[in-house]
Amino acid sequence: MLADRAHDRAGGIAAGDGRPVAVAPGHQGDGIGRALVARALEVAAASDLGDALMLIGDPDYYGRFFGFSADRTAAWQAPGPVERHRLLALGGAVPDDAGMLGPRAGAAG
């Protein structure tokens, strides 16, 4: 997801498509990235997906603003290289046992 103009762009960008959040340097610190992630989380919750979310990102940012952590992902394996501390999860249905990271069971592809 890319926002490079103003806060109102957040409302016009499809959330939940799994893309990284990026904000043009001139607009960083304006709350655009936070608005985009908040909207993606709203869409996930409205789609009954908010109980088990994961992402690869900055633990300080996603932890401070949204409650993501690496607490439940320690035993996970990923299909490619990943910095373990950046593998973050949120939600009560996030499994904390060992396993390979993949699509959510039963998710439409």
C-alpha positions in Angstrom: 0.0 0.0 0.0 1.4 3.4 -0.9 0.2 6.8 0.3 2.1 9.7 -1.0 -0.2 12.7 -0.9 -2.5 13.3 2.1 -4.4 11.7 4.9 -7.6 11.3 2.9 -5.8 8.9 0.5 -6.0 6.3 3.3 -9.7 6.0 2.7 -9.3 5.3 -1.0 -6.7 2.5 -0.8 -7.8 -1.1 -0.6 -6.8 -2.6 2.7 -5.9 -6.1 3.5 -4.1 -6.9 0.3 -0.9 -7.9 2.1 1.4 -5.3 0.7 3.9 -3.3 2.7 2.9 0.1 4.0 5.1 2.9 2.6 4.7 6.6 2.9 6.6 9.2 0.9 9.4 10.8 2.9 7.7 14.2 2.7 4.6 12.9 4.5 6.2 10.6 7.0 5.2 11.4 10.6 1.8 12.7 9.4 -0.1 9.6 10.6 -0.7 8.2 7.1 1.0 4.9 7.7 -0.8 4.4 11.0 -4.2 5.2 9.3 -3.5 2.7 6.6 -2.7 -0.1 9.0 -5.6 0.8 11.2 -7.9 0.6 8.2 -6.4 -2.8 7.2 -7.1 -4.1 10.7 -10.7 -2.8 10.6 -11.3 -4.6 7.3 -9.7 -7.8 8.8 -12.0 -7.6 11.8 -15.1 -7.0 9.6 -14.1 -10.0 7.6 -13.8 -12.3 10.6 -10.0 -12.4 10.2 -9.0 -10.2 13.0 -8.5 -13.1 15.5 -5.3 -14.4 13.8 -3.1 -11.9 12.0 0.6 -11.9 11.2 3.0 -9.7 9.4 6.7 -9.1 9.0 7.6 -5.7 10.2 9.1 -3.4 12.7 8.3 -4.7 16.1 8.6 -1.4 17.9 6.1 0.3 15.5 3.6 -2.5 15.1 3.8 -3.3 18.8 3.4 0.3 20.1 0.6 1.3 17.8 -1.3 -2.0 17.2 -0.3 -4.6 19.7 1.6 -7.0 17.4 4.4 -9.0 19.0 6.7 -11.9 18.3 5.6 -13.7 21.5 3.6 -16.4 19.7 5.8 -16.8 16.6 9.0 -18.1 18.2 8.4 -21.7 17.1 7.2 -20.9 13.6 9.1 -21.7 10.4 9.0 -19.6 7.3 9.3 -20.7 3.7 12.1 -18.2 3.1 14.6 -16.1 5.1 13.1 -13.9 7.8 14.4 -11.9 10.7 12.7 -13.8 13.6 12.1 -10.7 15.7 10.2 -9.1 12.8 7.7 -12.0 12.5 4.8 -10.6 14.4 1.3 -11.7 15.3 -1.9 -10.4 16.8 -5.1 -12.1 18.0 -6.3 -14.8 20.3 -6.5 -17.5 17.6 -2.8 -17.1 16.6 -1.2 -20.6 17.2 1.9 -20.5 19.3 3.1 -24.0 18.5 5.7 -25.2 15.9 4.7 -25.2 12.3 5.4 -23.9 8.8 3.9 -20.5 7.9 1.4 -20.6 5.1 -2.1 -19.4 4.1 -4.9 -19.5 6.7 -6.6 -22.9 6.6 -9.8 -22.6 4.6 -8.9 -19.2 3.1 -10.1 -18.6 -0.4 -7.2 -18.3 -2.9 
